[in-house]
Amino acid sequence: MRKIPTNSKGTPRKAELPLDLDGPHITQGASSQHRLYQALCHAIVGGIAKPGEPLPPSRTMAQQTGFRRNAVTSAYERLIADGFAVATVGSGTFVAARIPDRVNDARKTSIAVEPPQRGTLALGCTHIDERALQRFRSFAGRRMRAFGTEHLAYGDPRGSRELRAAIADHLLSARGLRCDPDQILLATGTQHALRIVLSAILKPGDRIWCEDPGYPAARKAIEHCGQRPVPVPVDASGLIVSKGRMLAPSAGAAYVTPSHQFPLGVQMSMTRRLELLDWAKDADAFVIEDDYDSEFRYDGAPLLSLAGIDHLRRVIYMGTFAKTLFPGLRIGYCALPERLVGPVTTARAAFDRFPGTLLEGAVADMLNSGAFAANLRRVRGIYREARDTLASTLSKVSQGRLSVPVPSQGLHLVARFDPSTDPRIAATAKTEAGVEGWLLADTYQRARPMPGFVLGFAGHPMPQLIASAERLARASLSALHASNGTGRRLKSSR
């Protein structure tokens, strides 16, 4: 029997072919045969049915569409006549190897998606010790070998109690936050948790305080949820609560990074923390505490979380394993006031029912075995060295024109020009140096932007870190000299 050149060996015949019989490509009021022909042409041109692929038998197609079999046969015959398909007795009907040019004129749209930063000085990069990776592989393998029925059904919207209990223990010892495992909800990260919480506690159009400068991704998430961010200035003591009271006294919530403010790295003073909690009580509002990189503290004892001071009455605490382990886990969490557990759990179930279960046990094992804490101790030393090297290199090579305060915690630092410098000097230097990281000015919303850079020092090889810092410092000097050495703000800048 002659073989069809379009039918590759072993190509399975489709039991059903997804067809759109009612779309704009279908002539209204046409016969069954013509409607099926148009739907099949649309599927072939659109790549649903690929060249050389067998089409379903006419009997199967008739059962799928509800058309008579002779209508299906007629549609197939027309496909063959028009060059969309070929057939051989005993082998069936196949999509043609080449589709006629006159109809295969669909233009592919170029979709541009900005890839995440991965180059040196980019934020969000981490290092996980090889010993911790070996432990995690071991825990994950053991859990997979003991695969149980809990993975075969829909789970608790909050996530497994085992991991929630391990997180509760970790928060008590590391952040001074006492909470019941039932008050913890797992998410894919802090951004996911933020969206779930906002949908439960606020209505579209409600206002929410945000730090200025602050974390742009959180601000975008708030806007996408329909709430209105209110930029509240930040100084050396953190968010200025009195300014927030003036700008939006009846806001429904405040989003803050009190232990390690993003991007400035300052710690909210105890006075400001108490002021913020007083405002939340007066306004019947909530405070969302994003504990940004708080686990990486290099000097002194860990800071008490804002939620720990509040005892989870009005503060919603958020954290993630993206930096403390690795981003690919996609596991974050929030600790909730008791009265919010029900509404937030309901919101989570409406979003995506419940978190993935396969790696929850392995993460719980990391926390309970001490492997998690051991990894943190090891990488803190690596990050401390990277922090000090980056800060000293930038300061030395820029001849002091860049001010680089050494942060006491976190995975990034801020390098600043003199406040009178035009912010465009920093943009010019960053482009010339070809480095990642952020412009400090891009984290501001309304406040007058400071000129400088937000630079990540974690997860980068030391030689690359030094080379990139040197390039950025030299480019900064060059940009300053090109502006007659002053770099003063131009009248047109904000």
N, C-alpha and C positions, 0 to 999 in steps of 0.2 A: 504493500500500500504506500502511495506517495505521501511523504511527510510534509507537513505544512511548515515552511521556513519561519513563520511567525510564532510557532508553538515550540518554546524551548523545552528541553527534556525535563520531565518531572514537574512542569508547571501545574499546580492544582487548579481544578475547575471551581469557580466561585459558586457556592450554594445560593447566594443572593447577591445582587448588585444594587447598591444604594442609588435610587433614581428620584429625581425631582420631577414629578408629573404635573405640577401646578405653578411652576415659576414663570418669570417673565419671558423665558425662552419658549414657552408652550403657546401655541395658537389657540385662543379660546374658541370653544365650539367645534374643534377639529375632531376627526374620527379617532377611535382608539388606536388604530394602526399608526396614524400620523403623530399623535401625542407620544406614543412609545418611541417612534423613530426620533423625534426631536429630543426626548429625554436621553436616549442612548447616545445621540450625537453630542449632547451637552456633557455627558459623562466621559466620553472618549476624548473630546477636545480639552476638557478640564483635568484630564489625567487620572480620573477615578478608575477608568478601565484603561490599562496601559497596553502599548503595542505588544502584540504576540500573546496577550492574555486570553484565555478561553472565556467566551460568554456563557452564561448559564443555559442549560438545555431549554428548548422552547416550552416544555411542559412545566419546568420549574419557574420560568419567567411568567407563564400564565397564572400559576398559583400565587406568585408574589404580587402581581399587579392586579389580578382579578379580571384581566382581559381574556377573551377567547383565544384559544391556541392558534387559530388561523390568522388572528390579528398580529400575534407575535411572529409567526412565520413570515407574514408579509413585511413586517418591520425589518426583520433580519435580512430578507431578500433585498430590500431597498438599501440597507447598509452596505451589502455586498456590491450592488450595482453602482453605488456612489463612491466606492473605494474605501469605505470605513472598516470593512470587515472582509474576511475570506472564509471559505468553507470547503471541506472535503468530505465526501461520503464516508461515514463510519468514524470520523474524527471530531466533527462538530464545527461550530462557528467561532472564529477568533478575531480579535481586533487586528487590523492591518498593521504591518510593520512600519509603513509610512502613511501618515494621514494627509489627505489632499491639502496643498498649500492654501487654497482659496478659503478654507475654513479654519485651518490651524494658525490663526493670526492673533491669538490672545497674547497680550503684552504683559510680561511679568513686572510687577511693581517692585522697585527697590525699596526695601524697608531698612531704615537706618536705626540701629539701637546702640546707644553708647555703652561700650563694655566697661565693667568695673575697673577701677585703677589697680594696677598690680606692680607698677614700676617703683623704683626706690623713692622713698619719702612719701609714698602713698599711705593713706590712713586705712585702718581695717585689716592690716596684715598681721599675722601672728606666727609664733614658733611653738611647736609642741615637741617636747622632749621625746626622744626615741624610746626611752623606757616606758613613758606614759602611753605611747602608741602601741607598744607590745602588750601592755596590760589591757588596753581597750580592745585590741584584736582578740585577745584571749577571752575577755568577758563577752564580747559580741558573738564569738564562735560558740562559747558554752551556751549562751541564750538561744542561739539558732538551733543547736543540737537538741535542746530541750523544748523546741517549738510546741506551744500549747494551744488549747482551744481559745484562749483569750484573744488571739490574733485573727480568729475566724469570724468574729461577730463585731457589731458596732460597740464601741467602748464608751466610757465616761467622757463627756465633753471636756472635763477638766484634765484628763490624762490619768495615767495609772497612779493608784494611791502609793505604790512602792516608791516611785520616783518623787512624788509630791512630799512624802514623808522624809526622804533623804534631803530634799531641798530645804524643808522646814528646819531640819537639824543644822544644815550648813548656814542658813540665815541667822540662826540663834548664836552660833559660835563665831561667825565671821562678821556679822553686821549688827548684832545686838537686837535682832528682831524676833520676837516670840510670836508664833502663829501656829494654828492648827493646820495639818495637811489639807483639811477640807477647805481652807481659805486660799489655797494655791491653785492656780489654773495654768496649764501649759499652753504654749503657742509656738509658732515657728520662729519667733524672735520678738524683740521689743516693738518693732513697727507693727507687727501683726497684733500683738497684745494691746497696743495703743488704739488701734482701729476697733477692736472688739470692745474695749472699755468705753471709748467715746460713744459708740453706738448705744451703749447701755445707760450711760449717765447723763448725756446731753442730747439736745434736740438740734436739728439743722438751724443754723443762724445764731445759736448760742455763742457767747464770747468766752475765750479761754486765754489766760495770760501765758505768754511765751517770752523767754529770755531774749534780750537784744544786746549784743550778738547771741546767737543760739544755733541749735542744730537744725539745718535746713530740711533734712529728711523728715523730722518730726513735724515741722511747720507745714510741709507739703501734705503729710498724712492727715493733719487736722483740717486743712482746706479741702482735701478730697472727701472727708467725712461730712462736709457741709458746715462745719463750725468756723467762727471768725477768730483768727489769732490776733491777740492784742500785744504788740511788742512792748515789753517793759525793760527799761535800761538795767544794765548790770554794772556794778563797780567792784572794788576789791573785796567787798564783803558779800558779794552775790547779788541776787535779784533785789532791786530797791522796792520794797513792799509799799512804801508810801506813794511812789509813782504809780504803782498798779492800782492803788485805791483811788487815785485821782483820775486815771485813764478809764478804768472799768470797775467801779466798786462792786457791782452786782454780777460779775462774771461767774460762770458756772464751775470753772476749774482753773487750775494753774499747772502748767507743765514746767518742771524744773529739773536741773541736774546739780543738786546741792553739794554732793561730796567732791565732785570734780567737774566744775562747770565747763560745758563745751561752748566755745573753743578756748576761753581764756585760762581755764585750769584753776580758777580760784575756788576756795571753799566757802560755802555760805556760813556766816558767823552764827553763833548760837542766838544772838539778839535777833537777827533777821529770821532765823528759823521759827522762833517763838512768835514773831510778828506775823509771819506767813500763816502759822497755825491759828492765830487769833483772827486773822482776816477770814480764813476758811470757815471758822465757827460763826463769825458775824454774818457772813454772806450765805451760809448754808451751802458751801461749795466744797469741792474735793481738790486735793493736791496730788498730782501724778508725779511720783519720784522715779526718774530714770537714773538708776545707780551706775552711771556711765564709767566703765573701767575702774570701779572702786576697788576691785580685788588687787590691783597692782599698785600698792602703796609701798614706797621705798624708804620712808623716814617716819619713825614713830609707830604707835599702835594704830590699828584700824579705827576709822571714824565711826561713831554711832550713826546709823541711818536716821533719816528724818522720820520714816515709818516707825522706827524703834522708839523715838521720842514721843510720837503720837499714839503709840500702842495700837496702830491700825484702826483708828477711829475715823479719820478723814483722809488719810494718806493711802494711796494705792502705789505699791512698790513694784518696780519692774526690773528684771535682770535677764541675762542671756548667757549661754555657754559658747557663743560665737568666738569670743576672745580667750576665755579661760580654757577651752579645749580647741574646737575648730569650727568655722562657719558652716561646713557641710552637714553638721548635725541637724541644723535647723530646729533647735530646741531653745526656747526662751520661756519665761514664766512671769507671772505677776502674783503678788500677795494682796488679798482684798479685805476690806472691812467686812465684818459678818453680814451686814445688811445688803451688801452688794453681791454676795456670792450667788444668790438666786438669779438676779437680773443679768449679771455678766455671763453666767453659765448658759442661760437661755440664749443670749446673744451669740455666744460661741457655737452653740448647736445650730443656730440659724446660718452661720457663716460656712462652716465645713464639718459640722457634726462633732468631730473629735480628732485629736492629734494622732499622728502615726505611732504605732506601738512597737515596732521591731527593735528600735534602739533604746527605748526607755529603760529597759532592764540593765543594759550595759552601762548607761550613764549612772544609774542608781548604784551599780557595783563600784564604779569609779569613786563616787562620793563616799560610800560606806566603807570601802577598803582602805581609804587614805591615799589612794593613787592620785586623786584629784588635787588634794592639798600638797602632796609631794611635787607634782608637776608645777604648781604655782610657785613653790619655793625655788625650784630650779630656774624657771624662766624669769622670775623677778631679777635674779642676778644678771642674766643675759640682757634684759631690757635696761637695767640700771646702767650697765656699761655702755650700751648703745645710746641711751639718753645723754650721758655725760660726754661721750665722744662727739655726738652731733652738736650739742650746745657749744662745746669748746671750739670745734672746727669752724662753725659759723661765726662766732665772735672774733676769733683770731684772724681768719682770712678776710673778713669784712672790715678789719681794722677798727672794730668797735662801732661801726655804723649800724650794725644790727644788734639790738638788745635782745638777749635770749635768757629770760628767767628759767631756771631749772625747776621743772614741776616736781612736787613731792609724790605724785602718783599719776597713773594714766599711761597711755601709749602714744601720746603726741605732745609736742611743745609748740609754742608760739614764738616766732622771731619777728621783732618789730623794728620799723624805722622810727625816727623822730616823729612825734605826732603831727608836726607841721608838714611832713613830706606828702606830696601828692600820691594817692593810692595807685595811680597808673605807673608809677616807678616800679612798684612790686610786680605788676602784671608784665611789664616789659622784661624785668629780670627773670621771672619764672619762665617766660617763653624762650628767652635767650639761653637759659641754662638747660632747658628741655627736661625738667624734673616734674614729678607728680606732686601730690599735696594740694592744698587749697590756698586761695588768696584769703587773707583775713577779712578783707572788705566784703567778700561774698557771703559772710555769715551775718552781716548786719541787715536790718530791715528798715528802721527809721533813724536810729541813732547815727551820729556822725561816724563814718567808718574809720578805723585805725589802719594805717598802712603796714602791711607785713604778710607773713605766711603762717599757715597751720600745717605742720609737718609731722608725719608719722615716723617713729624710729624703731618700731617693733617689727620683727619678722623679715628684716633686710640683712643680707650679708654685710659684714663690717667694711670690707674694702669698697663695696658699692656705696655704702652709706657715706663714707668719708669722701669719695670722689664726687658724689652728687652734692654734698654740702659745700665742697670747695667750689664747684661750678656755680652754685647758686650765690655764694658769697661774692665771687668775682663778678658775676653778672650784675649783682646789686651795686657794687662799686662802679661798674661801667655805666649803668643806667643813671646813677647819681651824677657822675662826671659829665655825662651827655646833657644833663639838665643844668649845666653851669655850676655843678657842684653843690647846689642847694637842695634841689628836689622839692622846692616849696610847692604847696598846693596851688593849682591854677584856679582862676576865678570861676571857671565853669564846672569845677568838681564839686561834689556834694559837701 
